[in-house]
């Protein structure tokens, strides 16, 4: 039996099995440019942090969470010190039916199953132990809760450019009035268009951008105080309050708690 580690999907994609798992180690900063798969994918990072982008927006994926990517969805991924398990699932067997990517919480049982999955060969009987293990992964993926780690990109090209620039250099002080003036729109029109095109208020979207950047920087070892100041917060306590409300834990303990799963 050949372990399913550091091999290409193309080499095993012809398998008739509903779900395949591959473990891959990536050097820091590796960019997987825009691509898609005929199978849906659950991409799980056991270490490091992943940044995922599609035409719809951007996600950040910290350790002990993973991203659900529907079949045929073009996406790109930047790997920052990541060791992954990917489960590739035929569309008819996909346990999640949405058309958008999602960041999912990986609970201890799913974590253990994903660790074991890289020992499951590309072809296995559905009524075997390997088949039961992969089926249980699908059940757990169907039940996995989501995390709010997504910033949608609007369709309007001028507004999209401003959003993309803020994602690159997030700042909680970014002003809706300033953006409205830049786009030659009234504040009311800007607020309405932004809500229509992203499904979020400008303030909520700006907070998401800062939250995703914070996770990236915290996972790289940047101190909480420095992250807060870099993102434009008046104080570390203001930043910590936002972080706790969004993710249910303070920034000082969020990643530490995740690594203890």
C-alpha positions as a Markdown table, in Angstrom:
| # | Residue | x | y | z |
|---|---|---|---|---|
| 1 | Unk | 0.0 | 0.0 | 0.0 |
| 2 | Unk | 1.4 | 3.3 | -1.1 |
| 3 | Unk | 0.9 | 6.2 | 1.4 |
| 4 | Unk | -1.1 | 9.1 | -0.1 |
| 5 | Unk | 1.5 | 11.7 | 0.8 |
| 6 | Unk | 3.1 | 14.4 | -1.4 |
| 7 | Unk | 1.6 | 13.0 | -4.6 |
| 8 | Unk | -0.5 | 14.8 | -7.3 |
| 9 | Unk | -4.3 | 14.5 | -7.5 |
| 10 | Unk | -3.9 | 13.8 | -11.2 |
| 11 | Unk | -2.1 | 10.5 | -10.4 |
| 12 | Unk | -5.1 | 9.1 | -8.5 |
| 13 | Unk | -8.1 | 11.1 | -9.7 |
| 14 | Unk | -9.4 | 8.3 | -11.9 |
| 15 | Unk | -10.2 | 6.2 | -8.8 |
| 16 | Unk | -13.9 | 5.3 | -8.6 |
| 17 | Unk | -13.9 | 5.9 | -4.8 |
| 18 | Unk | -16.1 | 8.8 | -3.7 |
| 19 | Unk | -13.4 | 10.3 | -1.5 |
| 20 | Unk | -9.6 | 10.4 | -1.7 |
| 21 | Unk | -7.2 | 11.9 | 0.8 |
| 22 | Unk | -3.8 | 13.3 | 0.2 |
| 23 | Unk | -1.3 | 14.7 | 2.7 |
| 24 | Unk | 1.1 | 17.4 | 1.4 |
| 25 | Unk | 3.8 | 19.5 | 3.0 |
| 26 | Unk | 4.4 | 23.0 | 1.6 |
| 27 | Unk | 7.3 | 25.4 | 1.9 |
| 28 | Unk | 6.5 | 28.7 | 3.5 |
| 29 | Unk | 5.0 | 31.1 | 1.0 |
| 30 | Unk | 4.1 | 28.5 | -1.6 |
| 31 | Unk | 1.5 | 29.9 | -4.0 |
| 32 | Unk | -0.8 | 27.5 | -5.8 |
| 33 | Unk | -2.1 | 29.7 | -8.6 |
| 34 | Unk | -5.7 | 29.7 | -9.8 |
| 35 | Unk | -6.9 | 26.2 | -10.6 |
| 36 | Unk | -9.9 | 24.0 | -10.1 |
| 37 | Unk | -10.7 | 20.3 | -9.6 |
| 38 | Unk | -13.5 | 18.1 | -10.9 |
| 39 | Unk | -13.9 | 16.9 | -7.3 |
| 40 | Unk | -15.0 | 19.1 | -4.3 |
| 41 | Unk | -12.1 | 19.6 | -1.9 |
| 42 | Unk | -11.7 | 20.0 | 1.9 |
| 43 | Unk | -8.3 | 21.5 | 2.5 |
| 44 | Unk | -7.1 | 21.2 | 6.1 |
| 45 | Unk | -4.0 | 22.8 | 7.4 |
| 46 | Unk | -2.6 | 21.1 | 10.6 |
| 47 | Unk | 0.2 | 23.7 | 10.9 |
| 48 | Unk | 0.7 | 27.2 | 9.6 |
| 49 | Unk | -1.9 | 29.3 | 7.8 |
| 50 | Unk | -3.6 | 29.3 | 4.4 |
| 51 | Unk | -4.9 | 32.3 | 2.4 |
| 52 | Unk | -7.5 | 31.3 | -0.1 |
| 53 | Unk | -8.9 | 33.5 | -2.9 |
| 54 | Unk | -11.6 | 33.2 | -5.5 |
| 55 | Unk | -13.4 | 35.6 | -7.8 |
| 56 | Unk | -15.9 | 36.0 | -4.9 |
| 57 | Unk | -13.5 | 37.1 | -2.3 |
| 58 | Unk | -10.8 | 36.0 | 0.2 |
| 59 | Unk | -10.6 | 33.6 | 3.1 |
| 60 | Unk | -8.0 | 33.1 | 5.8 |
| 61 | Unk | -7.7 | 29.6 | 7.2 |
| 62 | Unk | -5.8 | 29.2 | 10.5 |
| 63 | Unk | -4.6 | 25.9 | 12.0 |
| 64 | Unk | -7.2 | 23.4 | 13.0 |
| 65 | Unk | -9.7 | 24.8 | 10.6 |
| 66 | Unk | -10.1 | 24.0 | 6.9 |
| 67 | Unk | -11.7 | 25.4 | 3.8 |
| 68 | Unk | -14.5 | 23.7 | 1.8 |
| 69 | Unk | -14.1 | 24.3 | -1.9 |
| 70 | Unk | -16.9 | 23.1 | -4.2 |
| 71 | Unk | -16.2 | 21.1 | -7.3 |
| 72 | Unk | -15.1 | 23.1 | -10.3 |
| 73 | Unk | -14.5 | 26.3 | -8.2 |
| 74 | Unk | -11.5 | 28.2 | -9.4 |
| 75 | Unk | -9.3 | 29.1 | -6.4 |
| 76 | Unk | -5.8 | 30.0 | -5.4 |
| 77 | Unk | -4.0 | 29.3 | -2.2 |
| 78 | Unk | -1.0 | 30.7 | -0.5 |
| 79 | Unk | 0.6 | 28.3 | 2.0 |
| 80 | Unk | 2.4 | 29.8 | 5.0 |
| 81 | Unk | 4.2 | 26.9 | 6.6 |
| 82 | Unk | 1.4 | 24.4 | 6.0 |
| 83 | Unk | 1.2 | 20.7 | 6.3 |
| 84 | Unk | -2.1 | 19.7 | 4.8 |
| 85 | Unk | -4.6 | 16.9 | 4.4 |
| 86 | Unk | -6.9 | 17.3 | 1.4 |
| 87 | Unk | -10.0 | 15.2 | 0.9 |
| 88 | Unk | -11.2 | 15.2 | -2.7 |
| 89 | Unk | -14.9 | 14.2 | -3.1 |
| 90 | Unk | -16.9 | 13.3 | -6.2 |
| 91 | Unk | -19.7 | 16.0 | -6.7 |
| 92 | Unk | -22.5 | 13.5 | -6.2 |
| 93 | Unk | -21.1 | 12.5 | -2.8 |
| 94 | Unk | -20.3 | 16.0 | -1.5 |
| 95 | Unk | -21.6 | 16.5 | 2.0 |
| 96 | Unk | -22.0 | 20.2 | 1.6 |
| 97 | Unk | -24.2 | 21.6 | -1.2 |
| 98 | Unk | -23.4 | 25.3 | -1.2 |
| 99 | Unk | -21.7 | 26.9 | -4.2 |
| 100 | Unk | -19.3 | 29.1 | -2.1 |
| 101 | Unk | -16.2 | 28.3 | -0.2 |
| 102 | Unk | -16.5 | 28.0 | 3.6 |
| 103 | Unk | -14.0 | 27.9 | 6.5 |
| 104 | Unk | -15.0 | 25.0 | 8.7 |
| 105 | Unk | -14.0 | 24.2 | 12.3 |
| 106 | Unk | -12.1 | 20.9 | 12.6 |
| 107 | Unk | -13.2 | 19.2 | 15.9 |
| 108 | Unk | -11.0 | 16.5 | 17.5 |
| 109 | Unk | -12.7 | 13.5 | 15.9 |
| 110 | Unk | -12.4 | 15.0 | 12.4 |
| 111 | Unk | -8.8 | 15.9 | 13.1 |
| 112 | Unk | -7.9 | 12.3 | 14.0 |
| 113 | Unk | -9.7 | 11.0 | 11.0 |
| 114 | Unk | -7.9 | 13.4 | 8.7 |
| 115 | Unk | -4.6 | 12.4 | 10.2 |
| 116 | Unk | -5.4 | 8.7 | 9.5 |
| 117 | Unk | -6.7 | 9.4 | 6.0 |
| 118 | Unk | -3.3 | 9.7 | 4.3 |
| 119 | Unk | -2.8 | 6.0 | 4.9 |
| 120 | Unk | -6.0 | 5.1 | 2.9 |
| 121 | Unk | -5.0 | 4.0 | -0.6 |
| 122 | Unk | -6.6 | 5.6 | -3.7 |
| 123 | Unk | -8.7 | 2.5 | -4.3 |
| 124 | Unk | -10.5 | 0.8 | -1.4 |
| 125 | Unk | -13.6 | -1.4 | -1.0 |
| 126 | Unk | -16.5 | 0.8 | 0.3 |
| 127 | Unk | -17.4 | -1.9 | 2.9 |
| 128 | Unk | -13.8 | -2.0 | 4.3 |
| 129 | Unk | -12.3 | -0.2 | 7.3 |
| 130 | Unk | -10.8 | 2.4 | 4.9 |
| 131 | Unk | -14.2 | 2.9 | 3.4 |
| 132 | Unk | -15.8 | 3.4 | 6.8 |
| 133 | Unk | -13.1 | 5.9 | 7.8 |
| 134 | Unk | -13.7 | 8.0 | 4.6 |
| 135 | Unk | -17.4 | 7.8 | 5.0 |
| 136 | Unk | -17.1 | 9.1 | 8.6 |
| 137 | Unk | -15.1 | 12.0 | 7.3 |
| 138 | Unk | -17.9 | 12.9 | 5.0 |
| 139 | Unk | -20.4 | 12.7 | 7.9 |
| 140 | Unk | -18.2 | 15.0 | 10.0 |
| 141 | Unk | -17.8 | 17.5 | 7.2 |
| 142 | Unk | -21.5 | 17.7 | 6.8 |
| 143 | Unk | -21.8 | 18.7 | 10.5 |
| 144 | Unk | -18.8 | 21.0 | 10.8 |
| 145 | Unk | -19.6 | 24.5 | 11.9 |
| 146 | Unk | -18.3 | 27.5 | 10.0 |
| 147 | Unk | -16.1 | 30.4 | 11.0 |
| 148 | Unk | -16.7 | 34.0 | 9.8 |
| 149 | Unk | -13.4 | 34.4 | 8.0 |
| 150 | Unk | -14.5 | 35.7 | 4.6 |
| 151 | Unk | -14.4 | 39.1 | 2.9 |
| 152 | Unk | -16.4 | 39.2 | -0.3 |
| 153 | Unk | -15.1 | 41.2 | -3.3 |
| 154 | Unk | -17.8 | 43.4 | -5.0 |
| 155 | Unk | -18.5 | 43.3 | -8.7 |
| 156 | Unk | -18.0 | 47.0 | -9.3 |
| 157 | Unk | -14.4 | 47.3 | -10.6 |
| 158 | Unk | -13.6 | 50.6 | -8.9 |
| 159 | Unk | -15.0 | 49.4 | -5.6 |
| 160 | Unk | -13.3 | 46.0 | -6.0 |
| 161 | Unk | -9.9 | 47.8 | -6.4 |
| 162 | Unk | -10.4 | 49.6 | -3.1 |
| 163 | Unk | -11.4 | 46.4 | -1.3 |
| 164 | Unk | -8.4 | 44.5 | -2.7 |
| 165 | Unk | -6.1 | 47.3 | -1.6 |
| 166 | Unk | -7.5 | 47.2 | 1.9 |
| 167 | Unk | -7.1 | 43.4 | 2.1 |
| 168 | Unk | -3.5 | 43.9 | 1.2 |
| 169 | Unk | -3.0 | 46.6 | 3.9 |
| 170 | Unk | -5.9 | 46.4 | 6.3 |
| 171 | Unk | -6.7 | 49.5 | 8.5 |
| 172 | Unk | -9.6 | 49.7 | 10.9 |
| 173 | Unk | -9.5 | 53.5 | 10.4 |
| 174 | Unk | -10.5 | 53.2 | 6.7 |
| 175 | Unk | -13.5 | 55.6 | 6.2 |
| 176 | Unk | -16.6 | 54.9 | 4.3 |
| 177 | Unk | -16.9 | 58.7 | 3.7 |
| 178 | Unk | -13.4 | 58.7 | 2.2 |
| 179 | Unk | -14.3 | 55.8 | -0.1 |
| 180 | Unk | -17.5 | 57.5 | -1.1 |
| 181 | Unk | -15.7 | 60.7 | -2.1 |
| 182 | Unk | -13.1 | 58.7 | -4.0 |
| 183 | Unk | -15.9 | 57.0 | -6.0 |
| 184 | Unk | -17.8 | 60.3 | -6.4 |
| 185 | Unk | -20.8 | 58.9 | -4.6 |
| 186 | Unk | -22.9 | 60.2 | -1.8 |
| 187 | Unk | -22.4 | 58.4 | 1.6 |
| 188 | Unk | -25.9 | 57.0 | 1.3 |
| 189 | Unk | -25.4 | 55.7 | -2.2 |
| 190 | Unk | -22.0 | 54.2 | -1.3 |
| 191 | Unk | -23.5 | 52.4 | 1.7 |
| 192 | Unk | -26.4 | 51.0 | -0.3 |
| 193 | Unk | -24.1 | 49.8 | -3.2 |
| 194 | Unk | -21.6 | 48.3 | -0.8 |
| 195 | Unk | -24.3 | 46.3 | 1.0 |
| 196 | Unk | -25.9 | 45.1 | -2.2 |
| 197 | Unk | -22.6 | 43.9 | -3.7 |
| 198 | Unk | -21.0 | 42.3 | -0.6 |
| 199 | Unk | -24.0 | 41.4 | 1.6 |
| 200 | Unk | -22.2 | 43.3 | 4.4 |
| 201 | Unk | -22.0 | 46.9 | 5.7 |
| 202 | Unk | -18.7 | 48.7 | 5.1 |
| 203 | Unk | -17.9 | 48.5 | 8.8 |
| 204 | Unk | -18.5 | 44.8 | 9.1 |
| 205 | Unk | -16.4 | 44.2 | 5.9 |
| 206 | Unk | -13.6 | 46.3 | 7.2 |
| 207 | Unk | -13.6 | 44.4 | 10.4 |
| 208 | Unk | -13.4 | 41.1 | 8.5 |
| 209 | Unk | -10.4 | 42.3 | 6.6 |
| 210 | Unk | -8.6 | 43.3 | 9.8 |
| 211 | Unk | -9.6 | 40.0 | 11.5 |
| 212 | Unk | -8.2 | 37.9 | 8.7 |
| 213 | Unk | -4.9 | 39.9 | 8.6 |
| 214 | Unk | -4.7 | 39.5 | 12.4 |
| 215 | Unk | -4.9 | 35.8 | 12.2 |
| 216 | Unk | -2.1 | 35.7 | 9.6 |
| 217 | Unk | 0.2 | 37.9 | 11.7 |
| 218 | Unk | -0.6 | 36.2 | 15.0 |
| 219 | Unk | 0.2 | 32.8 | 13.4 |
| 220 | Unk | 3.5 | 34.2 | 12.2 |
| 221 | Unk | 4.4 | 35.1 | 15.8 |
| 222 | Unk | 3.7 | 38.9 | 15.8 |
| 223 | Unk | 2.9 | 40.1 | 19.3 |
| 224 | Unk | -0.8 | 41.0 | 19.9 |
| 225 | Unk | 0.1 | 44.7 | 20.7 |
| 226 | Unk | 2.0 | 45.0 | 17.4 |
| 227 | Unk | -0.8 | 43.5 | 15.5 |
| 228 | Unk | -3.3 | 45.9 | 17.1 |
| 229 | Unk | -1.2 | 48.9 | 16.3 |
| 230 | Unk | -0.5 | 47.8 | 12.7 |
| 231 | Unk | -4.2 | 47.5 | 12.1 |
| 232 | Unk | -5.0 | 50.9 | 13.4 |
| 233 | Unk | -6.7 | 50.1 | 16.7 |
| 234 | Unk | -6.4 | 52.7 | 19.4 |
| 235 | Unk | -5.3 | 50.1 | 21.9 |
| 236 | Unk | -4.6 | 46.3 | 22.2 |
| 237 | Unk | -7.7 | 46.0 | 24.4 |
| 238 | Unk | -10.0 | 47.4 | 21.7 |
| 239 | Unk | -8.5 | 44.9 | 19.2 |
| 240 | Unk | -8.9 | 42.0 | 21.7 |
| 241 | Unk | -12.5 | 42.9 | 22.3 |
| 242 | Unk | -13.2 | 42.8 | 18.6 |
| 243 | Unk | -11.3 | 39.5 | 18.2 |
| 244 | Unk | -13.1 | 37.9 | 21.1 |
| 245 | Unk | -16.6 | 38.9 | 19.9 |
| 246 | Unk | -15.8 | 37.5 | 16.4 |
| 247 | Unk | -14.1 | 34.2 | 17.3 |
| 248 | Unk | -15.1 | 33.5 | 20.9 |
| 249 | Unk | -11.6 | 33.7 | 22.3 |
| 250 | Unk | -9.0 | 36.4 | 22.8 |
| 251 | Unk | -6.1 | 36.7 | 20.3 |
| 252 | Unk | -3.6 | 35.6 | 22.9 |
| 253 | Unk | -5.2 | 32.2 | 23.4 |
| 254 | Unk | -7.0 | 31.5 | 20.1 |
| 255 | Unk | -4.2 | 29.8 | 18.2 |
| 256 | Unk | -2.8 | 28.2 | 21.4 |
| 257 | Unk | -6.1 | 26.6 | 22.1 |
| 258 | Unk | -6.4 | 25.4 | 18.5 |
| 259 | Unk | -3.1 | 23.7 | 18.7 |
| 260 | Unk | -4.2 | 21.8 | 21.8 |
| 261 | Unk | -7.0 | 20.0 | 20.0 |
